[in-house]
């Protein structure tokens, strides 16, 4: 029992300092010794104590030891999220967090001190910097998930940020497929390029960036002309993965196996690429222009497409070569002709468009592209070619 300066009993947890102020401390439901509550009036202090202990009894209080957002992110990512998501996704979360939150006042704030205005201010800054809705959604997803965990761990009482719905001002750039003429022109100018076989392969398989970079020779059934899409190679622009490298190979998106039949053009590209890989090594097993063993660099397995030094390819390197080819086209073609630069994803859209032009059904295209839902396939490509050749034939019968 605490006592006042005159020796009178004040009750459990209460006491009086030499300066005359009264204070109260207790052990909360988390087993933590709380910080003292001070007041010059004992009556007023008891009212405040009643409110504080009621919050504890009703489980409305939070832990005293509050981590900062940065500290809690480390716990969230490396404990809570570990073994529940792919390592590449973890790396993406880390990169996004470091880009927008780590070196900010918000990142240095304790969890229970972060307000709705703090988070809204962060969203506004991301929007003002003209980031995409996808990037903004990544940040929101991280914050929402972190504070769901913070509630479960009793660091805060509620997740007050879920109602925020930030919207980017940056409009998503529409990805236009190449026409058949543009596709043929691009390949004509690409002849002699290091990635010529890769470009043909992309136009005829519609693979995603990570999928084409991760194709292994063993994934190809040459006899039955089937590509088994099994692997995804990801590149980290900042830091390394758990293997100590900037590259990592994971399983492909989705749980089910995806098989793509290989047409004559794709088969020819594979044949030429296998010859190219064989010529890449000299008789001693070294790569031309280097004195490093091919097996040292090609450590992720027998990749079908590699860089000049045998290392895995990145989306950025493919885009750079594609940009150069488009620039060459615009330089040598007629002045009134212009082709816009395009990224790797256009190959995928172009493949789907050629499929539609040949009357291939949406459900087949969905399977070839690896879409989970046919609605996505139809939403993406219906406007590209709403009436295929079979439809036109049927209309002519009316």
C-alpha positions, 0 to 999 in steps of 0.5 A: 500500500502506498502512502502520502507524505504524512504517512496516510495509506493511499491504496495499492499502486498509489503514492506521493512524491516529495514535490507533492504530486500523486502518482499511480503504477500497476502491472497491465494484462501484458505483464508490463509495469506501466509508466506512472500517471501523475496528478496534483489532485488525488481525487482527479488521479483516481478518476484517471486511474479508473479509466485507465484500468477499465481499458485494461480490464476491457482489453482496450489498451495496448502494449507499452513497449511500442516498436517503430514502423520500421522495426515492426516491418522487419518483424512483419516481413521476416517472421509473419510473412516468412514461409507464406509467400515467395522469396521474390514477393518478400523482396518486392515488399522490401523494395517498395517499403524502402522506397516509400517508407523507410527513410520517412518520419512515418517509418521512425514513428512508434505504431501507436503514435501513427495517425490517419493523417500520417498515412494519408500524407504518405499516400499523397506524397506517392500520388504526387510523385506520379507513381502508378496505382499498382505501386500505391496498392503495394504500399497500402497492402503492406500498411494494412497487413502490418496493422492487422498484425499490430492489432493481433499483437496488441500494439494498437487497438484497431486498424484505422487505415483500412478505410483509406482508398488512395487513387493514383493520378497516373493513368495506366498506359494502354499496351498496344499489340504490334500489327502483323506488318510491324511484327515482321518489320521488327524481326527483319531489323532484329536479325543479327541481334543477340536476342533474335531467337528470343524475340521469335520465341516470345512472339510465338509463346506469349511468355511473361518476362520471368518465364522466358528468362527461366526456361530450362532446356529440360522444360522443352519436349522436342519430340512432342513439341511442348514447352512445360512452363515450370520456372520463373527467373527474377532479378533484384535491382537492390540487394541479393536473395537468400542464395547470395545472388541477384537472380533467383529461380522459383516456380511459375505463377499459379499451382497448375502445370502449363503447357504450350504447344510449339509451332514451327517458328518457335521450334526453329528458334529453339534449334538455332538457340541450342546451336548458339549456346553450343558455339558460346563455349569453346573446346575448353568449356570457356565462354568466348570473350571471357575466361570464366567457365560457362558452368560457373555463370550458368549455375541456375541450370541449363537456361535456354536464354542467357547473356553473352557471359552466360549469366541469366538475362533480365527484363531491362536488358531485353527492353534495351535491345528492343528499344534499339531495334525500334530506333533503328526502324524509325531511322531507316524507314520512311519519314512518315512512318513511326513505331513507338518503343515497346517493352517486353510485355507487348510480345505477350499481347501480340501473341494473344492478338495473333491467336485471336486473328486465327480464330483460336477460342478465348478459353484456349488463349487463357490456358496458353497465357496462364490466366486464372480466369477467362474474364481477364483474357476477355477483358484484355483482348476483346477490344483488340479483335472482337470479331474473329475470322470464324465470326465473320464467316458465320455472319456471311451465312446470314 
